[in-house]
Each structure stands twice: as C-alpha cells, then as structure tokens.
Amino acid sequence: MSFLTVNYSNTTSNTNEPLPAGDYEFIINSVQENATQSGAESVQFDLIVRNDLDSALPNTNGKQHNRHLWINEWKRRKTNQYDLNNFMYFMKAAGIPEGTEINSIEDFFKIMDKKPVRLHIKVTTSEYNGEKRKENRPAPWDWEKTKFPNVQHQFKLETKTQPTAPTTDTTVEEGSLPF
C-alpha cells in the first residue's frame, strides 16, 4: 500500500489576502484559548465562510466559500481579563438563549462550536514593525445572527486535531494547509 497517490485535481490558487468587504455567513469551526510567545492570551475563533450559500450570497459567500477567518478576543492588559461584554455579542449572534449559564471557558467553547453567524467584514490597514498590511478585524458588534439558520455547510476536512492558527487575524482557504 502506498503512502499517497499524486492527484492535483483539488489544488487551487489561493491567496492570503483579506476577505473583500461585505456581509458573510460563517460557521464557527472551533473556539479555543491561545497565547503568544510573549504571553498575551486570547480566545480565538476559527470561522469558515459557509459553502452552502453560493446562490443566496453570490458576491460574498459565493466567491469566498471555505475561506477561514481567525478572530482573536484578547485579554485586557490592565486587568488580565477578557471583556465579557464582547462575549455577549458573540453569543447573541450564535443564538445562545438569554439567561444561559456558562460555567467555564471550556463550556463557552462547546456552546459556540459549529454555530452559524453573520459578520460584517471591513478591510482595514494596520502597521506592524514598520510594515503596512490590509486585514480583516471585525469588531464584536459586527457579529449578527445568521439570516440562514438551516446550515448545510460541507466541511472539506474532517480531522480530530485542528491546525495551529496564526496569532493574528488572517484568512486562508479551508483545506489548503499542508497537513
């Protein structure tokens, strides 16, 4: 039995450009806590542009389906705590009922997993180490409830372990990672 058979039919030309501005429907692929090498902590959302809405949203989801968008909600430096009010925007967009008690951050991760959400995406320019770059950095109030609650998204990769995402907000094509 061979290790693999070469088959280029699923390869595509991908870019790491930010998503174009617009309103997109996403599925929350995963939520986890991360830390940078310098110790800054965040809750990171791995969102995928839904691939079941190409005809309903031809100019956004139809052109960008399966792209990932990683969004970090950072702990505040002064308090070393998360802004829990921002979590309310995320949960409201995911349709979590008012009054639901979340007992731990792990419970928050579970309750948000695979929920559909709608985000208004903007393209902004930031500067880091003297280099300017365009990026997507949606604010918590840019999250909304989905307009398409009947999710038919087909995941390209079914893996038990998630690839480690970058520590900055960025987008890549689902399935384009080399592992």
LODRENKE-256248 format. One line per field, with one value per atom (N, C-alpha, C): x, y, z; residue number from 0; atom name; residue in three letters. Coordinates in nm, 3 decimals. Layout:
px X, ... $
py Y, ... $
pz Z, ... $
num NUM, ... $
atomo CA, ... $
residuo ALA, ... $
This chain:
px 0.085, 0.000, 0.089, 0.059, 0.142, 0.102, 0.195, 0.172, 0.069, 0.082, -0.014, -0.002, -0.105, -0.105, -0.123, -0.037, -0.042, -0.171, -0.245, -0.370, -0.387, -0.368, -0.372, -0.510, -0.613, -0.746, -0.806, -0.765, -0.821, -0.734, -0.626, -0.542, -0.602, -0.587, -0.638, -0.534, -0.553, -0.467, -0.526, -0.458, -0.505, -0.421, -0.483, -0.410, -0.433, -0.348, -0.367, -0.419, -0.479, -0.540, -0.660, -0.694, -0.814, -0.940, -1.046, -1.175, -1.216, -1.275, -1.328, -1.440, -1.459, -1.562, -1.699, -1.786, -1.923, -1.978, -2.100, -2.167, -2.156, -2.102, -2.075, -2.146, -2.183, -2.233, -2.120, -2.095, -1.988, -2.043, -1.961, -1.985, -1.865, -1.891, -1.780, -1.719, -1.601, -1.534, -1.479, -1.424, -1.373, -1.350, -1.343, -1.310, -1.212, -1.103, -1.003, -0.925, -0.856, -0.773, -0.630, -0.566, -0.429, -0.346, -0.214, -0.122, -0.007, 0.040, 0.156, 0.282, 0.397, 0.523, 0.552, 0.503, 0.526, 0.425, 0.327, 0.234, 0.098, 0.074, -0.058, -0.159, -0.272, -0.371, -0.495, -0.555, -0.677, -0.765, -0.894, -0.987, -0.990, -0.962, -0.954, -1.071, -1.141, -1.250, -1.195, -1.214, -1.183, -1.316, -1.340, -1.465, -1.440, -1.538, -1.529, -1.646, -1.616, -1.722, -1.804, -1.933, -2.020, -2.025, -2.022, -2.024, -2.163, -2.263, -2.400, -2.484, -2.421, -2.498, -2.448, -2.386, -2.330, -2.435, -2.553, -2.656, -2.727, -2.741, -2.808, -2.722, -2.591, -2.497, -2.384, -2.413, -2.314, -2.191, -2.205, -2.092, -2.002, -2.047, -1.963, -1.934, -2.028, -2.007, -1.981, -2.050, -2.035, -1.894, -1.827, -1.690, -1.584, -1.618, -1.516, -1.542, -1.636, -1.670, -1.547, -1.552, -1.448, -1.326, -1.322, -1.209, -1.223, -1.110, -1.107, -1.080, -1.137, -1.108, -1.087, -0.968, -0.939, -0.956, -1.033, -1.059, -1.015, -0.934, -0.886, -0.955, -1.004, -1.056, -0.952, -0.876, -0.760, -0.799, -0.725, -0.738, -0.687, -0.750, -0.710, -0.580, -0.488, -0.358, -0.371, -0.458, -0.472, -0.525, -0.622, -0.691, -0.652, -0.590, -0.559, -0.687, -0.798, -0.928, -0.986, -1.076, -1.148, -1.259, -1.294, -1.409, -1.532, -1.597, -1.708, -1.827, -1.837, -1.943, -1.927, -1.802, -1.779, -1.828, -1.814, -1.863, -2.014, -2.084, -2.229, -2.265, -2.188, -2.210, -2.195, -2.089, -2.063, -2.177, -2.220, -2.324, -2.460, -2.489, -2.614, -2.618, -2.507, -2.500, -2.515, -2.464, -2.472, -2.607, -2.695, -2.829, -2.836, -2.741, -2.744, -2.853, -2.949, -3.062, -3.020, -3.089, -3.069, -3.088, -3.003, -3.012, -2.933, -2.876, -2.796, -2.674, -2.650, -2.532, -2.417, -2.303, -2.181, -2.088, -2.055, -1.981, -1.830, -1.780, -1.634, -1.604, -1.481, -1.443, -1.455, -1.431, -1.448, -1.594, -1.687, -1.829, -1.863, -1.800, -1.819, -1.773, -1.656, -1.606, -1.706, -1.759, -1.853, -1.983, -2.036, -2.165, -2.157, -2.038, -2.020, -1.983, -1.936, -1.887, -1.995, -1.959, -2.041, -2.168, -2.172, -2.287, -2.271, -2.381, -2.375, -2.385, -2.309, -2.313, -2.294, -2.336, -2.320, -2.226, -2.130, -2.037, -2.029, -2.023, -1.995, -1.843, -1.786, -1.641, -1.598, -1.497, -1.432, -1.287, -1.224, -1.081, -1.015, -0.923, -0.851, -0.702, -0.628, -0.483, -0.421, -0.329, -0.259, -0.109, -0.036, 0.109, 0.172, 0.267, 0.337, 0.483, 0.571, 0.716, 0.747, 0.675, 0.700, 0.642, 0.573, 0.514, 0.363, 0.307, 0.162, 0.103, -0.015, -0.083, -0.233, -0.306, -0.452, -0.496, -0.603, -0.652, -0.799, -0.860, -0.998, -0.991, -1.056, -1.061, -1.203, -1.298, -1.435, -1.448, -1.519, -1.545, -1.654, -1.663, -1.769, -1.909, -1.934, -2.066, -2.091, -1.990, -2.009, -2.064, -2.080, -2.136, -2.287, -2.359, -2.505, -2.554, -2.684, -2.747, -2.751, -2.737, -2.745, -2.881, -2.883, -3.010, -3.047, -2.959, -2.979, -2.954, -3.050, -3.027, -3.022, -3.072, -3.067, -2.930, -2.837, -2.697, -2.680, -2.628, -2.595, -2.447, -2.367, -2.223, -2.158, -2.074, -1.999, -1.853, -1.804, -1.665, -1.574, -1.467, -1.372, -1.285, -1.241, -1.152, -1.220, -1.220, -1.269, -1.148, -1.090, -0.973, -1.005, -0.935, -0.956, -0.873, -0.763, -0.682, -0.688, -0.698, -0.706, -0.567, -0.540, -0.411, -0.396, -0.275, -0.250, -0.264, -0.348, -0.375, -0.275, -0.261, -0.173, -0.225, -0.138, -0.181, -0.234, -0.237, -0.301, -0.422, -0.518, -0.637, -0.597, -0.635, -0.599, -0.696, -0.688, -0.775, -0.693, -0.738, -0.680, -0.793, -0.769, -0.866, -0.873, -0.994, -1.010, -0.950, -0.871, -0.811, -0.679, -0.631, -0.507, -0.383, -0.404, -0.290, -0.222, -0.091, -0.019, -0.026, -0.115, -0.124, -0.266 $
py -0.118, 0.000, 0.124, 0.218, 0.337, 0.442, 0.530, 0.642, 0.738, 0.772, 0.859, 0.843, 0.884, 0.888, 1.034, 1.082, 1.221, 1.246, 1.351, 1.389, 1.539, 1.616, 1.762, 1.821, 1.740, 1.791, 1.882, 1.868, 1.953, 2.072, 2.096, 2.211, 2.335, 2.446, 2.573, 2.681, 2.793, 2.909, 2.987, 2.990, 3.058, 3.181, 3.277, 3.394, 3.410, 3.485, 3.518, 3.660, 3.711, 3.844, 3.839, 3.951, 3.952, 3.931, 3.889, 3.878, 4.016, 4.028, 4.157, 4.203, 4.332, 4.388, 4.336, 4.316, 4.270, 4.195, 4.146, 4.067, 3.920, 3.841, 3.699, 3.615, 3.496, 3.395, 3.296, 3.269, 3.180, 3.065, 2.964, 2.859, 2.866, 2.860, 2.860, 2.720, 2.709, 2.579, 2.534, 2.627, 2.594, 2.723, 2.707, 2.816, 2.758, 2.830, 2.781, 2.898, 2.872, 2.974, 2.955, 3.066, 3.065, 3.168, 3.155, 3.252, 3.273, 3.397, 3.427, 3.387, 3.391, 3.359, 3.456, 3.580, 3.679, 3.668, 3.576, 3.551, 3.617, 3.695, 3.756, 3.645, 3.645, 3.540, 3.590, 3.499, 3.532, 3.410, 3.437, 3.335, 3.351, 3.243, 3.250, 3.173, 3.244, 3.185, 3.151, 3.028, 2.985, 2.977, 3.073, 3.080, 3.036, 2.970, 2.930, 2.994, 3.057, 3.111, 2.993, 2.994, 2.882, 2.857, 2.729, 2.692, 2.650, 2.666, 2.628, 2.747, 2.864, 2.985, 3.055, 2.980, 3.040, 3.115, 3.057, 3.125, 3.233, 3.217, 3.318, 3.442, 3.425, 3.536, 3.526, 3.546, 3.521, 3.612, 3.733, 3.826, 3.814, 3.742, 3.723, 3.574, 3.499, 3.356, 3.283, 3.320, 3.252, 3.261, 3.371, 3.390, 3.348, 3.339, 3.318, 3.194, 3.108, 2.995, 2.910, 2.857, 2.771, 2.847, 2.977, 3.054, 3.061, 3.055, 3.068, 3.212, 3.254, 3.383, 3.356, 3.387, 3.371, 3.506, 3.505, 3.628, 3.604, 3.694, 3.685, 3.788, 3.743, 3.831, 3.827, 3.935, 3.940, 3.975, 3.920, 3.963, 4.106, 4.185, 4.324, 4.330, 4.415, 4.425, 4.474, 4.572, 4.629, 4.530, 4.449, 4.360, 4.214, 4.178, 4.040, 3.955, 4.018, 3.951, 3.980, 3.892, 3.916, 4.018, 4.094, 4.182, 4.095, 4.053, 3.960, 4.019, 4.151, 4.213, 4.178, 4.170, 4.130, 3.987, 3.901, 3.763, 3.762, 3.863, 3.870, 3.893, 3.975, 3.994, 3.861, 3.786, 3.659, 3.559, 3.549, 3.452, 3.493, 3.624, 3.670, 3.636, 3.658, 3.625, 3.475, 3.393, 3.248, 3.192, 3.280, 3.236, 3.167, 3.194, 3.135, 3.207, 3.133, 3.197, 3.283, 3.394, 3.483, 3.401, 3.424, 3.355, 3.225, 3.180, 3.058, 3.078, 2.988, 2.996, 2.920, 2.986, 2.925, 2.910, 2.787, 2.761, 2.768, 2.757, 2.760, 2.806, 2.841, 2.882, 2.763, 2.642, 2.523, 2.506, 2.538, 2.533, 2.637, 2.755, 2.857, 2.803, 2.739, 2.683, 2.584, 2.495, 2.392, 2.451, 2.551, 2.606, 2.686, 2.737, 2.816, 2.730, 2.609, 2.523, 2.493, 2.513, 2.481, 2.566, 2.679, 2.769, 2.859, 2.887, 2.981, 3.125, 3.214, 3.357, 3.438, 3.562, 3.656, 3.767, 3.803, 3.910, 4.012, 4.138, 4.245, 4.260, 4.238, 4.240, 4.370, 4.431, 4.551, 4.515, 4.589, 4.574, 4.699, 4.681, 4.794, 4.778, 4.885, 4.880, 4.898, 4.810, 4.822, 4.828, 4.870, 4.877, 4.799, 4.712, 4.633, 4.627, 4.666, 4.670, 4.749, 4.859, 4.945, 4.896, 4.781, 4.726, 4.743, 4.801, 4.817, 4.697, 4.654, 4.544, 4.557, 4.502, 4.502, 4.377, 4.393, 4.281, 4.297, 4.188, 4.187, 4.183, 4.279, 4.279, 4.318, 4.228, 4.264, 4.285, 4.389, 4.417, 4.324, 4.304, 4.218, 4.262, 4.391, 4.440, 4.422, 4.374, 4.339, 4.197, 4.124, 3.990, 4.000, 3.921, 3.919, 3.776, 3.758, 3.628, 3.598, 3.470, 3.429, 3.459, 3.487, 3.500, 3.367, 3.267, 3.135, 3.027, 3.003, 2.910, 2.762, 2.728, 2.590, 2.564, 2.518, 2.503, 2.372, 2.385, 2.268, 2.270, 2.345, 2.356, 2.219, 2.194, 2.069, 2.097, 2.035, 2.054, 1.975, 2.038, 1.972, 1.873, 1.908, 1.822, 1.779, 1.652, 1.600, 1.548, 1.631, 1.589, 1.600, 1.521, 1.525, 1.633, 1.672, 1.779, 1.898, 2.015, 2.138, 2.191, 2.243, 2.305, 2.429, 2.459, 2.578, 2.699, 2.790, 2.909, 3.018, 3.113, 3.226, 3.306, 3.383, 3.463, 3.599, 3.628, 3.749, 3.709, 3.800, 3.770, 3.761, 3.652, 3.631, 3.533, 3.515, 3.421, 3.330, 3.206, 3.110, 3.023, 2.953, 2.862, 2.735, 2.691, 2.565, 2.454, 2.370, 2.258, 2.289, 2.414, 2.450, 2.430, 2.395, 2.373, 2.242, 2.234, 2.118, 1.995, 1.990, 1.871, 1.834 $
pz 0.000, 0.000, 0.000, -0.087, -0.098, 0.005, 0.031, 0.123, 0.064, -0.064, -0.131, -0.281, -0.349, -0.495, -0.535, -0.621, -0.663, -0.740, -0.697, -0.761, -0.741, -0.845, -0.836, -0.860, -0.872, -0.908, -0.802, -0.676, -0.571, -0.535, -0.608, -0.579, -0.644, -0.576, -0.627, -0.604, -0.670, -0.646, -0.530, -0.420, -0.301, -0.273, -0.208, -0.164, -0.015, 0.047, 0.188, 0.202, 0.097, 0.102, 0.195, 0.257, 0.342, 0.259, 0.326, 0.259, 0.211, 0.093, 0.049, 0.143, 0.154, 0.240, 0.200, 0.300, 0.273, 0.392, 0.377, 0.479, 0.443, 0.533, 0.511, 0.616, 0.575, 0.666, 0.693, 0.822, 0.864, 0.947, 0.962, 1.061, 1.156, 1.286, 1.382, 1.381, 1.327, 1.316, 1.450, 1.527, 1.660, 1.738, 1.869, 1.960, 2.061, 2.084, 2.179, 2.236, 2.345, 2.405, 2.355, 2.319, 2.268, 2.343, 2.331, 2.388, 2.291, 2.284, 2.201, 2.278, 2.212, 2.279, 2.392, 2.379, 2.484, 2.598, 2.586, 2.695, 2.682, 2.576, 2.557, 2.524, 2.596, 2.579, 2.507, 2.430, 2.358, 2.344, 2.325, 2.279, 2.129, 2.057, 1.912, 1.850, 1.762, 1.684, 1.546, 1.503, 1.367, 1.294, 1.206, 1.131, 0.987, 0.927, 0.787, 0.713, 0.599, 0.513, 0.464, 0.492, 0.458, 0.308, 0.271, 0.129, 0.082, 0.166, 0.127, 0.084, 0.068, 0.036, -0.090, -0.180, -0.302, -0.383, -0.399, -0.479, -0.400, -0.269, -0.187, -0.168, -0.161, -0.140, -0.242, -0.370, -0.475, -0.470, -0.416, -0.416, -0.293, -0.192, -0.073, -0.057, 0.004, 0.025, -0.105, -0.213, -0.341, -0.397, -0.370, -0.420, -0.320, -0.193, -0.089, -0.003, -0.044, 0.044, 0.078, 0.197, 0.257, 0.307, 0.294, 0.350, 0.501, 0.569, 0.715, 0.753, 0.863, 0.924, 1.072, 1.121, 1.262, 1.331, 1.438, 1.514, 1.658, 1.708, 1.846, 1.934, 2.047, 2.151, 2.263, 2.275, 2.365, 2.507, 2.603, 2.742, 2.750, 2.834, 2.852, 2.933, 2.892, 2.961, 3.104, 3.125, 3.259, 3.360, 3.319, 3.413, 3.398, 3.287, 3.252, 3.248, 3.211, 3.200, 3.061, 3.017, 2.892, 2.917, 2.815, 2.821, 2.797, 2.903, 2.891, 2.817, 2.812, 2.732, 2.585, 2.538, 2.399, 2.375, 2.476, 2.462, 2.443, 2.498, 2.481, 2.333, 2.263, 2.119, 2.044, 2.079, 2.011, 2.036, 2.163, 2.198, 2.142, 2.140, 2.082, 1.933, 1.863, 1.720, 1.697, 1.789, 1.774, 1.819, 1.869, 1.908, 2.042, 2.130, 2.264, 2.345, 2.401, 2.470, 2.589, 2.604, 2.720, 2.847, 2.947, 3.074, 3.081, 2.969, 2.970, 3.057, 3.151, 3.237, 3.174, 3.168, 3.116, 3.237, 3.275, 3.398, 3.384, 3.262, 3.242, 3.101, 3.077, 2.942, 2.846, 2.895, 2.812, 2.771, 2.862, 2.828, 2.721, 2.731, 2.627, 2.492, 2.488, 2.363, 2.304, 2.389, 2.343, 2.291, 2.362, 2.325, 2.193, 2.161, 2.039, 1.917, 1.941, 1.834, 1.729, 1.603, 1.485, 1.474, 1.541, 1.530, 1.408, 1.337, 1.225, 1.276, 1.216, 1.250, 1.122, 1.129, 1.018, 1.065, 0.982, 1.018, 0.907, 0.949, 0.855, 0.851, 0.733, 0.716, 0.652, 0.711, 0.656, 0.629, 0.540, 0.516, 0.569, 0.663, 0.722, 0.696, 0.719, 0.705, 0.843, 0.876, 1.004, 0.975, 1.076, 1.063, 1.177, 1.143, 1.242, 1.201, 1.292, 1.265, 1.137, 1.118, 1.003, 0.872, 0.873, 0.752, 0.755, 0.649, 0.640, 0.568, 0.619, 0.552, 0.571, 0.476, 0.483, 0.558, 0.637, 0.716, 0.748, 0.793, 0.842, 0.994, 1.060, 1.205, 1.248, 1.229, 1.267, 1.418, 1.455, 1.597, 1.648, 1.779, 1.833, 1.790, 1.775, 1.736, 1.586, 1.511, 1.370, 1.355, 1.465, 1.465, 1.476, 1.395, 1.399, 1.389, 1.418, 1.398, 1.249, 1.216, 1.077, 1.018, 0.890, 0.818, 0.754, 0.769, 0.708, 0.814, 0.906, 1.016, 0.975, 0.857, 0.810, 0.747, 0.826, 0.783, 0.706, 0.584, 0.500, 0.461, 0.534, 0.505, 0.503, 0.403, 0.393, 0.428, 0.534, 0.574, 0.482, 0.438, 0.348, 0.422, 0.540, 0.616, 0.744, 0.770, 0.898, 0.972, 1.059, 1.135, 1.282, 1.361, 1.505, 1.571, 1.507, 1.563, 1.469, 1.525, 1.447, 1.421, 1.301, 1.277, 1.364, 1.403, 1.481, 1.391, 1.432, 1.352, 1.384, 1.294, 1.322, 1.442, 1.505, 1.620, 1.579, 1.450, 1.401, 1.320, 1.306, 1.227, 1.081, 1.016, 0.877, 0.815, 0.686, 0.618, 0.530, 0.519, 0.425, 0.374, 0.265, 0.209, 0.292, 0.326, 0.400, 0.316, 0.380, 0.311, 0.244, 0.254, 0.186, 0.273, 0.400, 0.487, 0.450, 0.461, 0.411, 0.500, 0.596, 0.679, 0.704 $
num 0, 0, 0, 1, 1, 1, 2, 2, 2, 3, 3, 3, 4, 4, 4, 5, 5, 5, 6, 6, 6, 7, 7, 7, 8, 8, 8, 9, 9, 9, 10, 10, 10, 11, 11, 11, 12, 12, 12, 13, 13, 13, 14, 14, 14, 15, 15, 15, 16, 16, 16, 17, 17, 17, 18, 18, 18, 19, 19, 19, 20, 20, 20, 21, 21, 21, 22, 22, 22, 23, 23, 23, 24, 24, 24, 25, 25, 25, 26, 26, 26, 27, 27, 27, 28, 28, 28, 29, 29, 29, 30, 30, 30, 31, 31, 31, 32, 32, 32, 33, 33, 33, 34, 34, 34, 35, 35, 35, 36, 36, 36, 37, 37, 37, 38, 38, 38, 39, 39, 39, 40, 40, 40, 41, 41, 41, 42, 42, 42, 43, 43, 43, 44, 44, 44, 45, 45, 45, 46, 46, 46, 47, 47, 47, 48, 48, 48, 49, 49, 49, 50, 50, 50, 51, 51, 51, 52, 52, 52, 53, 53, 53, 54, 54, 54, 55, 55, 55, 56, 56, 56, 57, 57, 57, 58, 58, 58, 59, 59, 59, 60, 60, 60, 61, 61, 61, 62, 62, 62, 63, 63, 63, 64, 64, 64, 65, 65, 65, 66, 66, 66, 67, 67, 67, 68, 68, 68, 69, 69, 69, 70, 70, 70, 71, 71, 71, 72, 72, 72, 73, 73, 73, 74, 74, 74, 75, 75, 75, 76, 76, 76, 77, 77, 77, 78, 78, 78, 79, 79, 79, 80, 80, 80, 81, 81, 81, 82, 82, 82, 83, 83, 83, 84, 84, 84, 85, 85, 85, 86, 86, 86, 87, 87, 87, 88, 88, 88, 89, 89, 89, 90, 90, 90, 91, 91, 91, 92, 92, 92, 93, 93, 93, 94, 94, 94, 95, 95, 95, 96, 96, 96, 97, 97, 97, 98, 98, 98, 99, 99, 99, 100, 100, 100, 101, 101, 101, 102, 102, 102, 103, 103, 103, 104, 104, 104, 105, 105, 105, 106, 106, 106, 107, 107, 107, 108, 108, 108, 109, 109, 109, 110, 110, 110, 111, 111, 111, 112, 112, 112, 113, 113, 113, 114, 114, 114, 115, 115, 115, 116, 116, 116, 117, 117, 117, 118, 118, 118, 119, 119, 119, 120, 120, 120, 121, 121, 121, 122, 122, 122, 123, 123, 123, 124, 124, 124, 125, 125, 125, 126, 126, 126, 127, 127, 127, 128, 128, 128, 129, 129, 129, 130, 130, 130, 131, 131, 131, 132, 132, 132, 133, 133, 133, 134, 134, 134, 135, 135, 135, 136, 136, 136, 137, 137, 137, 138, 138, 138, 139, 139, 139, 140, 140, 140, 141, 141, 141, 142, 142, 142, 143, 143, 143, 144, 144, 144, 145, 145, 145, 146, 146, 146, 147, 147, 147, 148, 148, 148, 149, 149, 149, 150, 150, 150, 151, 151, 151, 152, 152, 152, 153, 153, 153, 154, 154, 154, 155, 155, 155, 156, 156, 156, 157, 157, 157, 158, 158, 158, 159, 159, 159, 160, 160, 160, 161, 161, 161, 162, 162, 162, 163, 163, 163, 164, 164, 164, 165, 165, 165, 166, 166, 166, 167, 167, 167, 168, 168, 168, 169, 169, 169, 170, 170, 170, 171, 171, 171, 172, 172, 172, 173, 173, 173, 174, 174, 174, 175, 175, 175, 176, 176, 176, 177, 177, 177, 178, 178, 178 $
atomo N, CA, C, N, CA, C, N, CA, C, N, CA, C, N, CA, C, N, CA, C, N, CA, C, N, CA, C, N, CA, C, N, CA, C, N, CA, C, N, CA, C, N, CA, C, N, CA, C, N, CA, C, N, CA, C, N, CA, C, N, CA, C, N, CA, C, N, CA, C, N, CA, C, N, CA, C, N, CA, C, N, CA, C, N, CA, C, N, CA, C, N, CA, C, N, CA, C, N, CA, C, N, CA, C, N, CA, C, N, CA, C, N, CA, C, N, CA, C, N, CA, C, N, CA, C, N, CA, C, N, CA, C, N, CA, C, N, CA, C, N, CA, C, N, CA, C, N, CA, C, N, CA, C, N, CA, C, N, CA, C, N, CA, C, N, CA, C, N, CA, C, N, CA, C, N, CA, C, N, CA, C, N, CA, C, N, CA, C, N, CA, C, N, CA, C, N, CA, C, N, CA, C, N, CA, C, N, CA, C, N, CA, C, N, CA, C, N, CA, C, N, CA, C, N, CA, C, N, CA, C, N, CA, C, N, CA, C, N, CA, C, N, CA, C, N, CA, C, N, CA, C, N, CA, C, N, CA, C, N, CA, C, N, CA, C, N, CA, C, N, CA, C, N, CA, C, N, CA, C, N, CA, C, N, CA, C, N, CA, C, N, CA, C, N, CA, C, N, CA, C, N, CA, C, N, CA, C, N, CA, C, N, CA, C, N, CA, C, N, CA, C, N, CA, C, N, CA, C, N, CA, C, N, CA, C, N, CA, C, N, CA, C, N, CA, C, N, CA, C, N, CA, C, N, CA, C, N, CA, C, N, CA, C, N, CA, C, N, CA, C, N, CA, C, N, CA, C, N, CA, C, N, CA, C, N, CA, C, N, CA, C, N, CA, C, N, CA, C, N, CA, C, N, CA, C, N, CA, C, N, CA, C, N, CA, C, N, CA, C, N, CA, C, N, CA, C, N, CA, C, N, CA, C, N, CA, C, N, CA, C, N, CA, C, N, CA, C, N, CA, C, N, CA, C, N, CA, C, N, CA, C, N, CA, C, N, CA, C, N, CA, C, N, CA, C, N, CA, C, N, CA, C, N, CA, C, N, CA, C, N, CA, C, N, CA, C, N, CA, C, N, CA, C, N, CA, C, N, CA, C, N, CA, C, N, CA, C, N, CA, C, N, CA, C, N, CA, C, N, CA, C, N, CA, C, N, CA, C, N, CA, C, N, CA, C, N, CA, C, N, CA, C, N, CA, C, N, CA, C, N, CA, C, N, CA, C, N, CA, C, N, CA, C, N, CA, C, N, CA, C, N, CA, C, N, CA, C, N, CA, C, N, CA, C, N, CA, C, N, CA, C, N, CA, C, N, CA, C, N, CA, C, N, CA, C, N, CA, C, N, CA, C, N, CA, C $
residuo MET, MET, MET, SER, SER, SER, PHE, PHE, PHE, LEU, LEU, LEU, THR, THR, THR, VAL, VAL, VAL, ASN, ASN, ASN, TYR, TYR, TYR, SER, SER, SER, ASN, ASN, ASN, THR, THR, THR, THR, THR, THR, SER, SER, SER, ASN, ASN, ASN, THR, THR, THR, ASN, ASN, ASN, GLU, GLU, GLU, PRO, PRO, PRO, LEU, LEU, LEU, PRO, PRO, PRO, ALA, ALA, ALA, GLY, GLY, GLY, ASP, ASP, ASP, TYR, TYR, TYR, GLU, GLU, GLU, PHE, PHE, PHE, ILE, ILE, ILE, ILE, ILE, ILE, ASN, ASN, ASN, SER, SER, SER, VAL, VAL, VAL, GLN, GLN, GLN, GLU, GLU, GLU, ASN, ASN, ASN, ALA, ALA, ALA, THR, THR, THR, GLN, GLN, GLN, SER, SER, SER, GLY, GLY, GLY, ALA, ALA, ALA, GLU, GLU, GLU, SER, SER, SER, VAL, VAL, VAL, GLN, GLN, GLN, PHE, PHE, PHE, ASP, ASP, ASP, LEU, LEU, LEU, ILE, ILE, ILE, VAL, VAL, VAL, ARG, ARG, ARG, ASN, ASN, ASN, ASP, ASP, ASP, LEU, LEU, LEU, ASP, ASP, ASP, SER, SER, SER, ALA, ALA, ALA, LEU, LEU, LEU, PRO, PRO, PRO, ASN, ASN, ASN, THR, THR, THR, ASN, ASN, ASN, GLY, GLY, GLY, LYS, LYS, LYS, GLN, GLN, GLN, HIS, HIS, HIS, ASN, ASN, ASN, ARG, ARG, ARG, HIS, HIS, HIS, LEU, LEU, LEU, TRP, TRP, TRP, ILE, ILE, ILE, ASN, ASN, ASN, GLU, GLU, GLU, TRP, TRP, TRP, LYS, LYS, LYS, ARG, ARG, ARG, ARG, ARG, ARG, LYS, LYS, LYS, THR, THR, THR, ASN, ASN, ASN, GLN, GLN, GLN, TYR, TYR, TYR, ASP, ASP, ASP, LEU, LEU, LEU, ASN, ASN, ASN, ASN, ASN, ASN, PHE, PHE, PHE, MET, MET, MET, TYR, TYR, TYR, PHE, PHE, PHE, MET, MET, MET, LYS, LYS, LYS, ALA, ALA, ALA, ALA, ALA, ALA, GLY, GLY, GLY, ILE, ILE, ILE, PRO, PRO, PRO, GLU, GLU, GLU, GLY, GLY, GLY, THR, THR, THR, GLU, GLU, GLU, ILE, ILE, ILE, ASN, ASN, ASN, SER, SER, SER, ILE, ILE, ILE, GLU, GLU, GLU, ASP, ASP, ASP, PHE, PHE, PHE, PHE, PHE, PHE, LYS, LYS, LYS, ILE, ILE, ILE, MET, MET, MET, ASP, ASP, ASP, LYS, LYS, LYS, LYS, LYS, LYS, PRO, PRO, PRO, VAL, VAL, VAL, ARG, ARG, ARG, LEU, LEU, LEU, HIS, HIS, HIS, ILE, ILE, ILE, LYS, LYS, LYS, VAL, VAL, VAL, THR, THR, THR, THR, THR, THR, SER, SER, SER, GLU, GLU, GLU, TYR, TYR, TYR, ASN, ASN, ASN, GLY, GLY, GLY, GLU, GLU, GLU, LYS, LYS, LYS, ARG, ARG, ARG, LYS, LYS, LYS, GLU, GLU, GLU, ASN, ASN, ASN, ARG, ARG, ARG, PRO, PRO, PRO, ALA, ALA, ALA, PRO, PRO, PRO, TRP, TRP, TRP, ASP, ASP, ASP, TRP, TRP, TRP, GLU, GLU, GLU, LYS, LYS, LYS, THR, THR, THR, LYS, LYS, LYS, PHE, PHE, PHE, PRO, PRO, PRO, ASN, ASN, ASN, VAL, VAL, VAL, GLN, GLN, GLN, HIS, HIS, HIS, GLN, GLN, GLN, PHE, PHE, PHE, LYS, LYS, LYS, LEU, LEU, LEU, GLU, GLU, GLU, THR, THR, THR, LYS, LYS, LYS, THR, THR, THR, GLN, GLN, GLN, PRO, PRO, PRO, THR, THR, THR, ALA, ALA, ALA, PRO, PRO, PRO, THR, THR, THR, THR, THR, THR, ASP, ASP, ASP, THR, THR, THR, THR, THR, THR, VAL, VAL, VAL, GLU, GLU, GLU, GLU, GLU, GLU, GLY, GLY, GLY, SER, SER, SER, LEU, LEU, LEU, PRO, PRO, PRO, PHE, PHE, PHE $
